[in-house]
Amino acid sequence: MEAKFFGDSFSAFEVEKIKNEIEANIGKLSEEIALACKGHNAEKANFFFKLALLIGKLGQLLNELPVFLKEANKSVFVASSLFLRESFDYLNKGKVESLHFVTGPQIGNISVLDRIIDLPLQTQTFIFAKAEEVAVRKALIYLSRCNHKLQACTHIHPGMGIESTIPSGIDLRLQETLDKGGYKAVGAIFSRDGYIRFYSSFDFEVDLYGRGVERIDGRVFRITEIS
């Protein structure tokens, strides 16, 4: 039998081609096993049987490859409990809404939320806050000049409890604007009693570091020690 090998490129076409080669080789091995059994050659039949199992396992791994690659490439945002408390204290100074940008180190698909970017506000009411457009542009230019990326836009809602952290229509439109601008940033909303929800239009995970904040759900947390 002719052994066939392949490289490390995994385009959809190449993966399908490899799968077809695997099926063809298993078919040939099945014929070899049948011939060995017919000739009462147990050793040869056992060898081809093990080889068929090995190639079959390779086919199974290729079927699982898309899921593995999707998980491996998923964006991960890391937040420390100290940073989340700092962000909450920043936003919860008064009774009106407030917001800020967030940046930090990024390595591969992992972004560390660790620096608040202050934004002067044009409008600030009990239920709404809007940053000055000039300030937003300056902040984004500053991040680009420092080779940093916008990683999150964080604000606080009136009210308490998990329900207070559900994104409003305005929040979702802002997220859509960030997406169109090419900013792969998440949104984060605090309630007045320390719940925080992360959200975005793309799939992502949030990893938490430190004590004083507990995970309620996959992307919902609660500060347990509020000063």
N, C-alpha and C positions, 0 to 999 in steps of 0.2 A: 504493500500500500504506500501511496505517496503522502507524506506528512505535509500539511499546509500550516503556515504561520502567518501572523498579521502584526502590524505595527501598533503604535500607541495613539493613533488618530481614531476618534469615535464620532464621525459624522453619522447622521441617520442612515445615509446610503451605505456607508461602510459597515455599520452594525448589522444592517439587514443582510448584506453580502456575507458577513461572517456567520450569521445564523443559518443561511442556506448551506454554507460549506459544512457546518457542524452536522446538519441534518443528513447531508450527502455522505459524510464520513461515518455517521452512525449506521446508515443504511448498508454501507460496505462492510462495516464491522459485523453487522447482523448476519450478512452472507458468510463471512469468514467463520463466525461462531457455528453456523449451521453446517458448514463443510467440515469443521473440526469435530463436531459431534458425530457427523455421519462417518467420519474416519476413525472414530473412537480415540481421538487425541485429546484427552482431558486437559493436559497441560496447556496446549495451544488454545483450546476453547476458553479456559479460565483466564488466560492472558488477554484475549480479545474482549472478553466480558468486562474485565476490570478497566480496559482502555475505553470501552464504550461508556461505562459509568463515569469515568473522568471527563470525557468529552461532553456527556450529558450535563454534568455539573457546570461546566463552562457555559453551556447554553442557558442554564438557569440563571447564572450570574449576569449574563448579558441581558436577560429579560428584566432583571432587577436594577440594571445600570441607570436607566433614566430616573428612577426614584432616588437612587443614591446620589446622583449628580445634582438633582434638585435640592436635596437636603444639604449637600456639601456647599452649594452656592447661596444658600439662604442668608439674608442679611441678619446679623446678630448685633444688638445694641446692649452694651454693658453699662449699668448705672450703679453707683455706690449709694449706700444708705445715707452717707454724709452729704453727697451731692443732692439727693432728692429732698432732704430736709433743708438744705441751703436754698434750693429752688422754691420750695414751698414758702419759706420765710420771706423770700424776695417778693413773691407774688401776693402774699397774704398781708401786706403791710396796712392796707386800707380796705374799705368796703366796696370800692369800685374794682372793675376787672383790670387785669394787668397781664403783660406777656413779655417774653424774652426769647431770643434765639439761643441755641446750644451748639457747641462744637467740641472737638477733642481729637485725640489720636485715632487714626484709622489704619488697621493692618489687615490687608485682604478684605474679607467680608465682615470683619469685626470692627465696630465703631464704639469708642469709649466716650460716654457723655460726661464731661468733667469741667466744662467752662461755660459760664453764663455770658452771653453777649447782650449788653444793655441796649435798649431801643427807646429813644424819646417817643412819646405817644402824642399823636395828633388829636385823637378822641378817646375819652375814658369815662364810661358811665357804669352804672350798677350791673348792666348786662352786656356791655360791649366795649371793646378796646381796639384801637387801630393805630399802628405805628406810623410815624412820618415817612412818606415815600422816599424822601432824600436820605433819611437815616437808614432805611432798609438797604438802599443802593450802596451807601457808604460801608455798611456792615458787610455786605456780600463782597464788595471790592477788597475790603480789608482782609477777609478770610482767604480770598483767592491769592492776594499778595503774600500772605503768610503760609501758603500751600496747605490751608485747612479747608474743610468742607462744612457746609451747613448740615447738621445732623438731626436737629429737632427744633420745632417751634412749640413752646410751652406756654400755657396760660391757665387762668383760674376761673371757674364758674361760680356764680352765687349758689347758695344752697349746700346741703350736706348729704352724705350717703353716696353709694355707687351710682345711683341714677343721675346725680348731678354731673357726672363725668362723661355722659353720653355726648358725642359730637353733635353740634347743631348744624343746620344747613350752611351757615356761614363758615363754620370750621371745615366742612367737607369741601366747600368751594375753594377755600384757601389751600387745602391739600391738593386739589386738582390743579391750581395755579402753580404750586411748587413742582408737581409732576411735569407739567408742560414746560416749565423752565429748566428741566433736567436735574432738579435737586432731589436726590434720593434721601429725603428727610422724613422722619416720623412726626406725628403730632402727639402732644401729651396734655391732658387736662386734669387739673387738681380740683377737688371739692374743698369747701371751707374746713372740713374736719379731717383732711389729710388723705383722702383716697386719691389715687392717680391712675388714669387709663391712658395707655399708649395705643395709637391707631395709625393706619396708613392704607393706601390703596394697594400696596405690594405685600407679599408674605414676608414676615420677619419674626424673630424671637427677641425676648428681653431677658438678659441674665442679670441677676441682682447680686451685689457684693456687700457684705457687712451686715450688721444687726440694726434693729430699730425700725425695720420696714418688713412687712410680711406680704407674701404673694397670696392674693385672693383667688385669682384666676390666671390664665396664661399671660395676659397683658394688663391685668388690673392688680394694683398694690395698695397697701394702706400703711401710712406712717404710724407706728405704735407709740412713739415717744415725741410728742409735740411740745415744744417749749412755750 
